[in-house]
Amino acid sequence: ILGDISLLRDTFETDIENAKQENRVLRIGIVGQIKRGKSSFLNSLLFDSQSVLPKAATPMTAALTKISYSEQPSATVEFYSKKEWNKVLEQAHKIEKDEKILQEQLNEFQASKASGLKRQRGVRPPQKPNYPEESKACFELYEMVKHSGLNVDEYLDKEHVIESTGSNETLISDLTPYVGADGKFTPIVKSSSLSLNLPELKDIEVVDTPGMNDPIVSRGRRTQEFLGQCDVIFLLSYCGQFLDSQDMSLLAQSIPNKGIEEIILIGSLFDSALLDEYSNYDSIQQALPSLTASLNDQAQSEVNAVCRQDELNNGGQSHLMQTLQNTLPPVFISSRCYDLARKGDDLSEEEQHTLNRLNQMFDGFTFTPQILEAVANFK
C-alpha cells in the first residue's frame, strides 16, 4: 500500500511539472475500446497510411505506446516489474490448476459413461468456470511466454533501448519482436516509447493507449498516468455501436479528472456502418447525410443519458461530463476509405475486398478516390 501511495505522489508531482512547462509539445491521448480502429486511425492520420503502429491481435498483446519526434529514430521498451508479473502469474496459475481439476473431472465423467454405469438423474458433466477478464488475460500472457520459451526473469524491472541508425521503417521492424502480435517479448511489455523522424510530430506527442477495457490492471494504471499528462483526448467509438454503455462507463473510469479541457469524439469505422445500413437508402447521396444525422442523434441521446445519471449520482454535473457535452457533434471517419483513396491500385487483399463491397452497394455507382476521401472525412 505504501508503494502505491509513493507512486501516486510521484505521478502527481510529474503532472504538476508538466502543467507548469511553457512552450511544450501538445500531448494528445488516443483512447477507445479494443478493436475500435485506434492504430488504423493513427497510421492514416500521422503516417500517410503506412502500417507503422501494429494492430493488437488481442487485448492481452496491446501495449501503451508514446510517439514523439526525434531527428534520430529510437525506441524504449518497458517490461513489467517483478511485482506486476508475479500478480499475472498468481492469476494464471489459479486457472491452470482449475483447468487440470476440470480435465480430471471430465475424464471421470467420460469413464463412468463408457463403463455403462447409470447416471443419476440431473447429473451433468462438469462445467468450465467463468473467469474474470483480467484472469483470462493473465493466463493468455502466461501461455504465450511458455510457448516462446522466454526466460522472463532476465527482463523484468528493466527497459530496453533500440537505437536505429537507419530509417523509421528500420526502427519499426526492430520493434516488432516487442510489440507485434506474435512477438517473442510482447507478453511482458507494459509500454513503449517511439521517437520518429516525422515532421508532423514536431509539435505534438501522441499517447496510443491499449484500449480502455484493458484487462491488465497495472497496464490500465499506467494508461491513466499518461492520460493525466495529456492536453486533449481523442475518444474513438465504433459507429455501428456508437457510444455504447461500455464506452461511456469506461470513459468515466479511465480518463482522470485532471484538467483535461477538450475531448474530440470520433466515430470510427464509418465504412462498416455504411455497409450495414446502405440497404435503407436509395443512393449514396441520400445515405451519407442520413446516416450521419442518425449517428449524431444517437450520440446526443447517449451523452444526455449519461450526463443525467452523473448528475443524479453526484448531485451535480462533473467537469468530465461538461467536457463530454462539448464534444458534440462527433467527427465520423473511415481510416479504410482514407487509405483506399491514398493508395490507388496498390491495395492489400483485405482493402480490395472492402472496395469491392462498397462498389456493389448501389447500382451504377463506383467510388472514386475523391468520394472515398469525402467519406473518410479526415480533413
C-alpha positions in Angstrom: 0.0 0.0 0.0 2.8 2.4 0.9 4.4 1.6 -2.5 1.1 2.5 -4.3 0.9 5.8 -2.3 4.5 6.7 -3.2 3.7 6.0 -6.9 0.6 8.2 -6.6 2.7 11.0 -5.2 5.4 10.7 -7.9 2.7 10.8 -10.6 1.1 13.8 -9.1 4.4 15.7 -8.9 5.1 14.8 -12.6 1.7 16.1 -13.6 2.4 19.4 -11.7 5.8 19.8 -13.6 4.1 19.1 -16.9 1.4 21.6 -16.2 4.0 24.3 -15.4 6.0 23.8 -18.6 5.7 26.6 -21.2 6.1 26.1 -24.9 6.0 22.3 -24.6 4.5 20.0 -27.1 0.8 19.4 -27.3 0.0 16.0 -25.8 -2.8 14.0 -27.4 -4.2 10.8 -25.9 -6.0 8.3 -28.2 -8.4 6.1 -26.3 -11.2 3.7 -27.0 -12.1 0.0 -26.6 -10.0 -2.7 -28.2 -10.8 -3.3 -31.9 -12.1 0.2 -32.4 -9.6 1.2 -35.1 -7.2 3.3 -33.0 -4.0 2.0 -34.6 -5.5 2.3 -38.1 -6.7 5.8 -37.3 -3.2 6.9 -36.3 -1.5 5.2 -39.2 -3.8 7.1 -41.6 -3.6 10.4 -39.8 0.1 10.6 -39.0 1.9 8.0 -41.1 0.5 8.5 -44.6 -1.5 5.2 -44.4 1.6 3.1 -43.7 1.3 0.4 -41.0 3.7 2.0 -38.5 1.7 1.1 -35.4 0.9 -2.6 -35.0 -2.7 -3.7 -34.6 -3.0 -5.8 -31.4 -4.3 -9.3 -32.1 -6.0 -9.4 -28.7 -6.4 -7.1 -25.6 -3.6 -9.0 -24.0 -1.0 -8.1 -26.5 -1.8 -4.3 -26.7 0.9 -2.2 -25.0 0.7 1.6 -24.3 2.7 3.5 -26.9 4.0 7.0 -26.7 5.1 8.6 -30.0 7.2 11.8 -30.4 9.6 13.5 -32.7 13.4 13.0 -33.0 15.9 13.5 -35.8 17.4 10.2 -34.8 14.7 7.4 -34.6 14.9 5.3 -31.4 12.5 3.4 -29.1 12.4 2.4 -25.5 10.5 -0.7 -24.3 9.4 -1.0 -20.6 8.9 -4.5 -19.3 6.7 -5.4 -16.3 8.2 -5.2 -12.8 8.7 -8.4 -10.9 5.8 -7.5 -8.6 3.4 -6.9 -11.5 4.5 -10.1 -13.3 4.0 -12.1 -10.0 0.4 -10.9 -9.9 0.0 -12.1 -13.5 1.4 -15.5 -12.6 -0.7 -15.8 -9.5 -3.9 -15.5 -11.5 -2.6 -17.6 -14.4 -1.6 -20.5 -12.0 -5.0 -20.5 -10.5 -6.7 -21.0 -13.9 -4.0 -23.6 -14.8 -4.8 -25.5 -11.5 -8.6 -25.2 -12.1 -8.2 -26.5 -15.7 -6.3 -29.5 -14.5 -9.0 -30.4 -12.0 -11.7 -29.8 -14.6 -9.9 -32.2 -17.0 -9.7 -34.9 -14.3 -13.4 -34.5 -13.6 -14.3 -34.7 -17.3 -12.2 -37.9 -17.6 -14.0 -39.5 -14.6 -17.4 -38.5 -16.1 -16.5 -40.0 -19.5 -15.2 -43.1 -17.9 -18.4 -43.6 -15.9 -20.4 -43.3 -19.2 -18.2 -45.7 -21.0 -18.4 -48.3 -18.3 -22.1 -48.3 -18.6 -22.7 -47.0 -15.0 -26.1 -45.5 -14.7 -26.0 -41.7 -14.3 -28.1 -40.2 -11.5 -31.0 -38.1 -12.7 -29.9 -34.4 -13.1 -26.2 -35.2 -13.0 -24.4 -33.1 -15.7 -20.8 -33.1 -16.9 -18.6 -30.7 -15.0 -18.8 -27.1 -16.3 -15.9 -24.8 -17.2 -15.7 -21.9 -14.6 -16.4 -18.4 -15.8 -13.3 -16.4 -15.0 -12.9 -12.6 -14.8 -11.4 -10.8 -17.8 -8.2 -10.0 -16.0 -7.6 -13.6 -15.0 -8.2 -14.8 -18.6 -5.8 -12.1 -19.8 -3.1 -13.1 -17.3 -3.5 -16.8 -18.4 -3.1 -15.9 -22.1 0.1 -13.9 -21.3 1.5 -16.8 -19.3 0.7 -19.3 -22.1 2.4 -17.0 -24.7 5.5 -16.9 -22.5 5.5 -20.7 -22.1 5.2 -21.1 -25.9 8.1 -18.7 -26.7 10.4 -20.3 -24.1 11.3 -16.8 -22.8 13.3 -16.5 -19.6 11.2 -13.8 -18.1 13.4 -13.0 -15.1 16.1 -11.7 -17.4 13.9 -8.8 -18.4 11.6 -7.8 -15.5 12.1 -4.4 -13.9 14.2 -3.4 -16.9 14.0 -1.2 -20.0 15.4 -2.0 -23.5 16.5 0.8 -25.8 16.6 0.3 -29.5 18.9 2.8 -31.3 18.4 3.0 -35.0 21.0 4.3 -37.4 18.6 3.8 -40.3 15.1 5.0 -41.1 11.8 5.0 -39.2 10.9 1.8 -41.1 14.1 0.0 -39.8 13.2 1.1 -36.2 9.6 -0.2 -36.5 11.0 -3.5 -37.9 13.4 -3.8 -34.9 10.5 -3.1 -32.6 8.2 -5.9 -33.9 9.5 -8.6 -31.5 8.5 -6.4 -28.6 5.1 -5.1 -29.7 4.0 -7.3 -32.7 1.1 -9.7 -32.2 3.4 -12.7 -32.4 6.5 -11.0 -30.9 8.7 -13.1 -28.5 8.7 -10.3 -25.9 5.2 -8.9 -26.5 3.6 -10.6 -23.4 5.9 -9.0 -20.9 6.0 -5.4 -22.4 4.0 -2.9 -20.5 4.7 0.2 -22.6 6.9 1.5 -25.3 8.1 5.0 -26.4 8.8 5.7 -30.1 10.9 8.7 -31.3 10.4 9.0 -35.1 11.8 11.4 -37.6 8.5 12.7 -38.9 8.0 16.4 -39.3 4.2 16.0 -38.5 5.3 15.1 -34.9 7.5 18.1 -34.2 4.9 20.0 -32.1 2.9 17.1 -30.7 3.3 13.9 -28.6 0.8 11.1 -29.1 -0.2 8.5 -26.5 -1.8 5.4 -28.1 -3.5 3.6 -25.2 -4.0 -0.2 -25.2 -7.8 0.1 -25.0 -9.8 1.5 -22.2 -11.1 -2.0 -21.5 -7.6 -3.2 -20.8 -7.9 -6.3 -18.6 -4.4 -6.0 -17.1 -4.8 -3.7 -14.1 -1.1 -2.5 -13.9 -1.3 -1.5 -17.6 -4.5 0.3 -17.0 -2.9 2.4 -14.2 0.0 3.3 -16.5 -2.5 4.4 -19.1 -4.2 6.7 -16.5 -0.8 8.2 -15.6 -0.1 9.0 -19.2 -3.6 10.4 -19.9 -3.2 12.6 -16.9 -0.4 14.4 -18.7 -2.4 14.9 -21.9 -4.0 18.2 -23.1 -6.6 16.7 -25.3 -8.2 13.2 -25.7 -9.4 11.7 -28.9 -12.1 9.2 -28.0 -12.8 6.6 -30.7 -16.1 4.8 -30.7 -17.3 2.3 -33.3 -20.1 3.9 -35.5 -22.0 0.6 -35.6 -22.4 0.6 -31.8 -21.8 4.2 -31.2 -21.1 5.3 -27.6 -22.4 2.0 -26.1 -22.7 1.6 -22.3 -19.2 0.2 -22.1 -17.7 3.2 -23.9 -19.5 5.6 -21.5 -18.7 3.8 -18.3 -15.1 3.2 -19.2 -14.7 6.8 -20.3 -15.8 7.9 -16.8 -13.5 5.4 -15.1 -10.4 5.7 -17.3 -10.0 9.4 -18.1 -8.6 11.1 -14.9 -10.3 14.3 -13.9 -7.0 16.2 -14.1 -7.9 19.3 -16.0 -8.4 17.8 -19.5 -10.3 20.6 -21.1 -11.0 19.0 -24.5 -12.2 15.7 -25.8 -12.6 15.1 -29.5 -15.3 12.4 -30.1 -14.6 10.3 -33.2 -17.0 7.8 -34.7 -14.6 5.2 -36.3 -15.2 2.6 -39.0 -17.8 4.7 -40.7 -17.4 2.4 -43.8 -18.6 -0.6 -41.7 -21.7 1.3 -40.6 -22.4 2.3 -44.2 -22.1 -1.3 -45.4 -24.5 -2.4 -42.6 -27.1 0.3 -43.3 -26.9 1.2 -47.1 -29.9 -1.0 -48.0 -32.2 1.5 -46.1 -31.3 4.2 -48.7 -31.8 4.7 -52.4 -28.4 6.3 -53.2 -25.1 7.2 -51.8 -26.2 10.9 -51.9 -29.0 10.0 -49.6 -27.1 7.5 -47.4 -24.2 9.7 -46.3 -26.1 12.7 -44.8 -28.9 10.5 -43.4 -26.6 8.0 -41.7 -24.5 10.9 -40.3 -27.7 12.5 -38.9 -28.8 9.3 -37.4 -25.5 8.7 -35.7 -25.5 12.3 -34.4 -28.9 11.8 -32.8 -27.7 8.6 -31.2 -24.6 10.3 -29.8 -26.7 13.2 -28.4 -29.1 10.7 -26.8 -26.3 8.6 -25.2 -24.4 11.7 -23.9 -27.6 13.2 -22.4 -28.4 9.9 -20.7 -25.0 9.5 -19.1 -24.9 13.2 -18.0 -28.4 12.8 -16.3 -27.1 9.7 -14.5 -24.0 11.6 -13.5 -26.0 14.5 -12.0 -28.2 12.1 -10.0 -25.2 10.2 -8.6 -23.1 13.3 -7.8 -25.7 15.9 -7.0 -24.5 18.0 -10.0 -22.7 17.7 -13.2 -19.0 16.7 -13.1 -16.3 18.5 -15.1 -15.8 15.4 -17.2 -19.4 15.4 -18.3 -19.4 19.1 -19.1 -16.4 18.4 -21.3 -18.1 15.5 -22.9 -21.2 17.6 -23.9 -18.8 20.0 -25.6 -17.7 17.1 -27.9 -20.9 17.0 -29.9 -21.4 16.6 -32.7 -18.8 13.9 -33.2 -16.5 13.5 -36.2 -17.3 10.4 -38.2 -14.3 8.9 -40.0 -13.2 5.9 -42.0 -9.5 5.1 -42.0 -10.1 2.3 -44.5 -11.7 4.8 -47.0 -8.8 7.2 -46.4 -6.3 4.5 -47.2 -8.2 3.4 -50.3 -8.2 6.9 -51.6 -4.5 7.4 -51.0 -3.2 4.0 -52.2 -4.8 3.8 -55.6 -4.2 0.3 -57.1 -1.6 -0.7 -54.5 -4.2 -2.5 -52.2 -3.9 -5.4 -49.9 -6.4 -8.3 -50.3 -8.4 -7.1 -47.4 -8.5 -3.5 -48.7 -9.6 -4.7 -52.2 -12.4 -6.8 -50.6 -13.7 -3.7 -48.8 -13.6 -1.6 -52.0 -15.4 -4.3 -53.9 -18.2 -4.4 -51.3 -18.5 -0.6 -51.3 -18.8 -0.6 -55.1 -21.6 -3.2 -55.0 -23.8 -1.2 -52.7 -25.7 1.0 -55.3 -26.3 0.1 -59.0 -24.3 2.1 -61.4 -22.3 3.8 -58.7 -18.5 3.5 -58.3 -16.4 5.1 -55.6 -13.7 7.4 -56.9 -10.7 8.5 -54.8 -12.4 11.9 -54.3 -15.6 10.3 -53.0 -13.6 7.9 -50.8 -11.7 10.8 -49.3 -15.0 12.6 -48.6 -16.4 9.5 -46.8 -13.2 9.2 -44.9 -13.7 12.7 -43.5 -10.1 13.1 -42.3 -9.7 16.8 -43.3 
